[in-house]
Amino acid sequence: MADLYKNRYRIKSTRLENWDYRWNAAYFITICTADRKHYFGEIKNGKMEFSPVGVIADILWHEIIHHTSHVLLGNFVVMPNHIHGILILDNPEIPKEENISEGNNEKGKNDSPGNHSHNDSVQTLDATSPQSPQPPQNPKDPQMAKISPKSNSISTIIRPYKSATTKHAHRLGIEFEWQTRFYDIVIRDDFAFQNISNYIKNNPANWQKDKWK
């Protein structure tokens, strides 16, 4: 996967104010459970032991590629109270260079960082440094909740995943809820991609230091 990413989705711009979440790039996604409850299982001896809903969350993430076109999956992990995963949008109909310019997205429209997806909001973090991702401190502007996501965007991939996980859990009589918002990083280069991939892979072993727990 790292070889596939190498130099293919490099993002030259560092301006994300007008980023369109349909654009080709790799996105580091984090989704937490409501109140950070340990619905998905527990870490024992550095390894994740799934609960039934943890199994559901794991399986349904890998089903994303069967329900969404032009998406590839990078590293993914289910933790006790959150999931981390990399989604790579690779739509041949979307230009790779032109789409990064400021003028290609209308300011204030649907997929700018911080906008809500119905009851979900996307929190944009920074992937320019090799440091581990940090959980955000402040909720997004509630007025943005009125803005709907564009089709084929990251929000319209995450929303059905969250919904399906919740429905399957409830159908089995399992208590479960997601946090309403989710968080993303637009991965800007090969170094950040490899760093985040390693962070995801090693997350269970580093659980005691995990800032999302």
C-alpha positions in Angstrom: 0.0 0.0 0.0 2.9 2.4 0.8 4.4 1.7 -2.7 1.0 2.4 -4.2 0.8 5.7 -2.4 4.4 6.8 -3.1 4.4 10.1 -5.0 0.9 9.5 -6.4 -1.3 11.5 -4.1 1.3 14.1 -3.0 -0.5 17.3 -2.0 1.6 20.4 -2.8 -0.8 22.9 -1.2 -0.8 23.4 2.6 -4.1 25.4 2.5 -7.0 23.3 3.7 -9.6 26.0 4.2 -11.3 25.2 1.0 -10.5 21.5 0.7 -13.0 19.4 -1.1 -13.4 16.0 0.4 -14.1 14.4 -2.9 -10.6 15.1 -4.1 -8.1 12.3 -4.7 -5.9 11.9 -1.6 -5.3 9.7 1.4 -7.3 10.5 4.5 -6.6 9.4 8.0 -9.9 8.8 9.7 -10.6 8.5 13.5 -14.1 7.7 14.8 -14.7 7.5 18.6 -17.5 5.8 20.5 -20.0 7.9 22.5 -18.4 9.0 25.7 -15.3 7.0 24.7 -16.9 3.8 26.1 -15.1 0.6 25.5 -17.7 -1.0 23.3 -15.2 -2.7 20.9 -13.3 -4.9 23.4 -10.1 -4.5 25.4 -6.4 -4.5 24.9 -4.7 -7.5 26.6 -1.0 -8.1 26.4 -0.6 -5.5 23.7 -3.3 -7.1 21.4 -6.9 -6.2 20.8 -9.5 -8.7 21.9 -12.8 -7.9 20.1 -16.2 -7.8 21.6 -19.1 -8.7 19.3 -19.6 -5.1 18.2 -15.8 -4.8 17.7 -16.0 -7.7 15.2 -18.9 -5.8 13.5 -16.9 -2.6 13.3 -13.9 -4.4 11.8 -15.8 -6.4 9.2 -17.9 -3.5 8.0 -14.9 -1.2 7.5 -13.4 -3.8 5.1 -16.8 -3.9 3.3 -16.5 -0.2 2.4 -14.7 -1.0 -0.9 -17.6 -3.2 -2.0 -20.1 -0.3 -1.5 -18.1 2.7 -2.6 -16.3 3.1 -6.0 -12.8 4.6 -6.3 -11.8 4.0 -2.7 -8.8 2.0 -1.4 -8.2 0.9 2.2 -4.9 1.6 4.0 -4.1 0.4 7.5 -7.0 0.0 9.9 -7.4 -0.9 13.5 -10.2 -1.2 16.0 -9.4 0.0 19.5 -11.5 -0.3 22.6 -13.2 3.0 22.1 -12.3 4.2 18.6 -11.2 3.1 15.2 -8.3 4.5 13.0 -8.2 3.9 9.3 -6.8 5.3 6.1 -9.1 5.8 3.1 -7.6 6.6 -0.3 -9.8 8.2 -2.9 -8.6 7.4 -6.3 -11.2 8.5 -8.9 -9.7 8.8 -12.4 -12.3 11.4 -13.3 -10.9 13.8 -10.6 -7.7 15.7 -11.7 -4.8 15.3 -9.4 -3.2 18.8 -9.6 -5.9 21.2 -10.7 -8.2 20.2 -7.9 -5.8 21.5 -5.3 -6.0 25.2 -6.4 -8.0 27.6 -4.3 -10.5 28.4 -7.0 -11.8 24.8 -7.5 -14.1 24.8 -4.5 -16.6 27.4 -3.6 -15.7 29.0 -0.2 -18.0 27.9 2.6 -19.5 25.0 0.7 -20.2 21.5 2.0 -16.8 19.8 2.4 -14.6 22.4 3.9 -12.9 21.2 7.0 -15.1 21.4 10.1 -18.4 21.1 8.2 -21.0 18.6 9.6 -22.4 15.6 7.9 -26.0 15.6 9.2 -25.2 14.5 12.8 -21.5 13.9 11.9 -18.8 16.5 11.8 -15.4 16.2 10.4 -12.5 17.7 12.4 -9.4 18.3 10.4 -6.1 17.8 12.1 -2.5 18.2 10.8 -0.3 15.6 9.2 2.8 17.7 8.4 4.8 16.4 11.4 5.8 12.8 12.4 4.1 13.2 15.8 1.2 11.0 16.7 -2.3 12.5 15.9 -3.8 14.4 18.9 -7.5 14.4 19.8 -9.1 17.8 19.2 -10.3 19.9 22.1 -13.1 22.0 20.8 -16.3 21.0 19.0 -17.1 22.5 15.6 -19.5 25.4 15.0 -23.0 24.0 15.4 -24.3 26.2 12.6 -22.3 24.1 10.1 -24.5 21.1 11.0 -27.0 22.5 8.5 -24.7 21.9 5.6 -25.1 18.6 3.8 -22.0 16.7 2.4 -21.4 16.3 -1.3 -21.8 12.9 -2.9 -18.7 10.7 -3.2 -17.0 12.6 -0.4 -15.4 11.2 2.8 -18.5 12.1 4.8 -20.7 10.0 2.6 -18.4 7.1 3.0 -18.2 7.4 6.8 -21.8 8.0 7.5 -23.2 4.7 6.1 -20.3 2.8 7.9 -21.3 4.3 11.2 -25.0 3.7 10.6 -24.5 0.1 9.5 -22.3 -0.7 12.6 -25.0 0.8 14.9 -27.9 -1.0 13.2 -26.1 -4.4 13.3 -25.3 -4.0 17.0 -28.8 -2.9 17.9 -30.3 -5.8 15.8 -28.3 -8.2 18.0 -29.5 -6.4 21.2 -26.1 -4.8 21.9 -25.9 -1.4 23.4 -23.7 0.8 21.2 -23.4 4.4 20.0 -20.8 6.4 18.1 -19.7 9.9 18.9 -21.5 12.2 16.5 -18.4 13.7 14.9 -15.4 12.1 13.3 -11.9 13.4 12.7 -9.7 13.4 9.6 -6.2 14.2 8.5 -5.5 14.9 4.8 -2.2 13.0 4.4 0.1 15.3 2.4 3.2 13.2 1.5 4.9 9.8 1.6 6.5 10.5 5.0 3.2 11.3 6.7 1.6 8.3 5.0 4.2 5.9 6.3 4.2 7.5 9.8 0.4 7.3 10.1 0.4 3.7 8.8 2.9 2.7 11.4 0.9 4.6 14.1 -2.2 2.6 13.2 -0.3 -0.7 13.1 1.3 -0.2 16.5 -1.7 1.4 18.2 -2.7 -1.7 20.3 0.9 -2.2 21.6 1.0 1.5 22.6 -2.5 1.6 24.2 -1.3 2.8 27.6 0.1 6.0 25.9 -2.9 6.4 23.6 -4.3 9.9 23.8 -7.7 8.8 22.5 -8.4 6.3 25.3 
